[in-house]
Amino acid sequence: MPDEALWDTFFRPVKILQQLGVDQKVRTLVDIGCGYGTFLIPAGGLLVLILIRK
């Protein structure tokens, strides 16, 4: 796995999660694998914003 700084340049996780439909309708979201939390941390942020709005 590349260095975290380099790894972060490979993806735009928030945009990808939004394109996958991660929104208030999502009830279960699973992140499988270990790594830097490239998708897990932004997904958590999106879901927290959704929970706070309700």
C-alpha contacts under 8 A as a table, 3 or more apart, distances in Angstrom:
res1	aa1	res2	aa2	distance
1	M	7	W	7.95
2	P	6	L	6.37
2	P	7	W	5.82
3	D	6	L	5.43
3	D	7	W	6.07
4	E	7	W	4.85
4	E	8	D	6.09
4	E	36	Y	6.89
5	A	8	D	5.37
5	A	9	T	7.03
6	L	9	T	5.46
6	L	10	F	7.27
7	W	10	F	5.53
7	W	11	F	7.70
8	D	11	F	6.19
8	D	38	T	7.26
9	T	12	R	7.87
12	R	15	K	5.64
12	R	16	I	6.23
13	P	16	I	5.02
13	P	17	L	5.98
13	P	38	T	6.66
13	P	39	F	5.54
13	P	42	P	6.75
14	V	17	L	5.14
14	V	18	Q	6.13
14	V	39	F	7.68
14	V	42	P	6.05
14	V	43	A	7.25
15	K	18	Q	5.14
15	K	19	Q	6.16
16	I	19	Q	5.03
16	I	20	L	6.20
17	L	20	L	4.99
17	L	21	G	6.46
17	L	22	V	5.57
17	L	39	F	7.75
17	L	43	A	6.99
18	Q	21	G	5.09
18	Q	22	V	5.34
18	Q	23	D	7.23
19	Q	22	V	7.53
21	G	26	V	7.98
22	V	25	K	7.56
22	V	26	V	6.04
22	V	43	A	7.71
22	V	46	L	7.78
23	D	26	V	5.71
23	D	46	L	7.47
23	D	47	L	7.22
23	D	50	I	7.19
24	Q	27	R	7.84
24	Q	47	L	7.36
24	Q	50	I	5.72
24	Q	51	L	7.88
26	V	29	L	7.04
31	D	39	F	7.64
31	D	40	L	6.22
34	C	37	G	7.53
35	G	38	T	7.44
37	G	40	L	4.93
37	G	41	I	5.50
38	T	41	I	6.42
38	T	42	P	7.18
39	F	42	P	5.55
39	F	43	A	5.96
40	L	43	A	5.11
40	L	44	G	6.09
41	I	44	G	5.12
41	I	45	G	6.37
42	P	45	G	4.95
42	P	46	L	6.27
43	A	46	L	5.05
43	A	47	L	6.17
44	G	47	L	5.13
44	G	48	V	6.03
45	G	48	V	5.15
45	G	49	L	6.29
46	L	49	L	5.29
46	L	50	I	6.36
47	L	50	I	4.93
47	L	51	L	6.18
48	V	51	L	5.05
48	V	52	I	6.13
49	L	52	I	5.19
49	L	53	R	6.29
50	I	53	R	5.33
50	I	54	K	6.73
51	L	54	K	5.48
